[in-house]
Amino acid sequence: MPAGGSARGAMRAAARAYSVLLDACGFAAGAAITVMAVLVTVNVVLRGTGVGNLPWLLEVSEYAIYIATFMAAPWALRLGAHVRVDLLLTVTPGAAGRVINYVADTAGLVFSLILARHGFNVASEAFARGDVLFKELVVPEWPLLAVIPVSGVLLAIEFAHRLARPSPDAAKTAEHPADGL
């Protein structure tokens, strides 16, 4: 097999693995929110029946929502399911609209890399110092902070992908972003 074929195969495998990773992030975010909804319902029933409550639930819910938000962001960006203000794009002719998308994606890439770098620094410092959160539960802080650079890197990859290969139906997506779902 020619060297180019094996490189293409490796690139396809990496792209598939990346796609599976983003799907896992989206699934995990949805699962976390679903579990939290069920646990809140259980907690309401426990309180209503006088059995007691789950004192750690509020704290775990805060962590789960925070983590789910960061992990779902790259997945939502890939699907075009993110919140987007496209008023300017709907009144802008095709070429100018593509320039606006390019500028927005470039800004997204830059800010994602800044987020990843800063998140890495903060998580590393928390790890080195052994920072711990003391609430209802006592947990090390760095794993919660580590979600930020992971999300930042995945967002940067998504923005880079958007810059490298703008979709052929970019104008349609600009008019109706949810059509791609």
N, C-alpha and C positions, 0 to 999 in steps of 0.2 A: 504494500500500500504506500502511495506517495506520502511524503512528509506533510504536505498541505492537507491531505485527507485526515490524518491523525490529529492535526491541530484543529481542524474543523470539528472533528468528533469530540475532542476535549472541550472545545468552546460550547458545543451543544450540551454536553454533560454538565458543564458549569452553569449554563443558563437554566437547565432543568432543575438543578440543585437549588439555584437561587430562587426560582419560581416556587419550588416546594417550601423553601424557607419562608418566603413572603406569605404563602398560603397558610403555613403553620402559625405565623404571627397573627394573621387575621382570625384564624380559628381559635387560637389561644385567647385573644382579646374577647371574642364573642363568648367563649366558654366561661371566662372569668366573670363577665357581666351576668351571664345566665346563672352561674353558681351564686353570685351575690344576691340576685333577685330571689332565688329560692331560699337562701339563708335568711334574708330579711323577712320573707313570708313566714318561715319557721319561727323566727324570733317574735314576730307579732302574735302568732298563735300561742307560743310559750308564755308570753306576757299576759295575753288575754285569758288564758286558762289558769293563771296564777302559779304555773309550774316554775317560772324563773325567766331568765333571759340568757343571751350569749354576750357577755360583757366585752369580748374581744371583737365583736362583729363590726362595729363602727371603724375601728382601726384597720382591720383587714380589708374592709370595703374601700377605705381611703387608698390603701396601697394598691389594691386590685384595679381601681379606676385609673389611678396614675400610671401603672404599668400598662394597662390595656390601651390607654390613649397613646402612649409612646410606641407601643408595638404595632398598633393598627395603622398608624400614620403612613408608613411606607407602602403597606398593602393597599390602603385607600388611594394613595397617590398613583400607584400602578394601575388601579382600576378606573381612575378618573372620578372616583366617588367622594373626593374631598370637597370641602366647601370652597367655592371659588366665585369671586365677583367678576362676572364676564360682561358687565354693561359696556365697558369700553370696547371689548372685542366684537360685540354685536353691531356696533355702529362704525367699525373700522373696516376698510376694504381689505381684501385677502392678504396682499404682501405686507401691509402695515400691521395687520393682525398677527402674522407670523413673526414679525420683528418684536411685537409686544410679548408674544409667547416665549420667544428666545430670551428676551431680557428678564422676564419673570422666572424662567427656568434657570437662567444663569444666577440670578439673585438667590433662588432657592438652593442651588448647589453651594454657593458661597456660604450662606447662612447655615446650611446643614453641616458643612465642614467645621465652621466655627462652633456650632453646638456640639459636635462630636469631640472636638479638641478640648473645649472647656469642660464638657461632661467627663471626659477621660481624666483630666487633671483633678477635678473635684472628687471623683470616685477613688482615684489613686491616693489622694491625700487622706480621705476618710478611711481607706484600708490601712494606710501606713500608721495613722494615729489610733486605729482601733475604735473609731467612733461608733457609739451604740445609741439607738433610740430607746428611750424609756417612756413608755405609755402603759397601756394595759399589758402589752407584750414587750419583751426586751429583745430587740433584733439589731444585728449589725447594720449600719447605714449604707455601706458600700454596695451591697447587692442591689439595693433600691436605686442608687445613683448610677450603677453600671448600665442600667436600661437606657440612659440618655445617650451615651456615645454609640451604643449598638444601633439605636434608632437613627441617630445622626448619620452614621455611615450608610445604613440602608437607604435613608432618604437621599443622601448624596449620590448613591449608585442610581437610584431612580431618576433623579434630575439629570444626571449625566446620560442616562439611557434616553431620556426625552430629548436632550440636546443632540445626541448622536443620530437618532432615528425619529424624527418627527413623524407622527402617524399620517398616512396618506389622506385621511379624512379629518384633518385638524380643523378645517373650517366647520364641518358638521359638529365635531365635538365642542368647538367653541360656542356654537349656537345651543346645543343640547348635550351637556356633559354626561348626563345620566343615560343617554342612548347606548353608550358602550357597555352598560352593565348587563 
